[in-house]
């Protein structure tokens, strides 16, 4: 999350090494910015078996869990569509004003109110739904109906989450069945990548995260086997990347299997290192400064949009010296810490998005 804020802030900035940026659509390259989104998908996939397992332990029925999966998917897709269709209307609402309004709607609908049946919370949710519906109608009446395009980042996460969550629910967490599902997604991402909203490539990345979580659970008491499993899986993804590179370039925008496999190899190595550092050895103090990015991830993700909208409405601009080269990169890093600090402030004010 921290890295995503940084790379989004220096997007388009000149004077930085090329490898920091996104590669062009048809450029056979893996830039740092191209690794962040698949890492997000990988983490999301890892969370699925833990989240659904907690719901089973809590006593939620299959129907209740299915409803939760559907609501979460719909929520992510809706948020992605608003982000994609966030431009202003000529002679009407400006882009920044429209952004602030839909963000207000998001917080009204998806804020973590205390208790599902909280009356004030329900009232705010209904008002938020009406606000968002009104914004859709407003754009439509001005000849700018919502389009899905590439669904937006949150929409892509939602479409990747849905099959992984449904598979985990249907299998009741069975290791063999979910291993089969994981292998199936790898085949689909190679054979028919574009037959699912977003791409089966995104689903395969999330399913690999899910499978990694299963390995973590399976070898929880056997650290040597766990390390071997992670290392073997990382090596397998790297070799698949080399093999698929004979047929596809590395391209995030095209969601090629080569891009997915190389990113997964990197994610698995990084996860193995972080797991050993934080969970096994207990070294977690280094992460406290950026912890709100993990405990309120969705709020943190949307916070830059709020910042940029307010900045544009007030006509404020960064000094030119902070928009190029090393000063610009340092500004992006500081900006990420500021955004995470604002997320922590919102949490204290009981403003936290939860799906």
Secondary structure, 3 states (H helix, E strand, C coil): CHHHHHHHHCCCCECCCHHHCCCCCCCCCCCHHHHHHHHHHHHHHHHHHHHHHHHHHHCCCHHHHHHHHHHHHHHHHHHHHHHHCCCCCCCCCCHHHHHHHHHHHHHHHHECCCCCCCHHHHHHHHHHHHHHHHHHHHHHHCCCCCCCCCCHHHHHHHHHHHHHHHHHHHHCCCHHHHHHHHHHHHHHHHHCCCCCCCCHHHHHHHHHHHHHHHHHHHCCCCHHHHHHHHHHHHHHHHHHHHHHCCCCCCCCCCCCHHHHHHHHHHHHHHHHHHHHHHHHCCCCHHHHHHCHHHHCHHHHHHHHHHHHHHHHHCCCCCCHHHHEHHHHHHHHHHHHHHHHHHHHHHHHCCCCECC
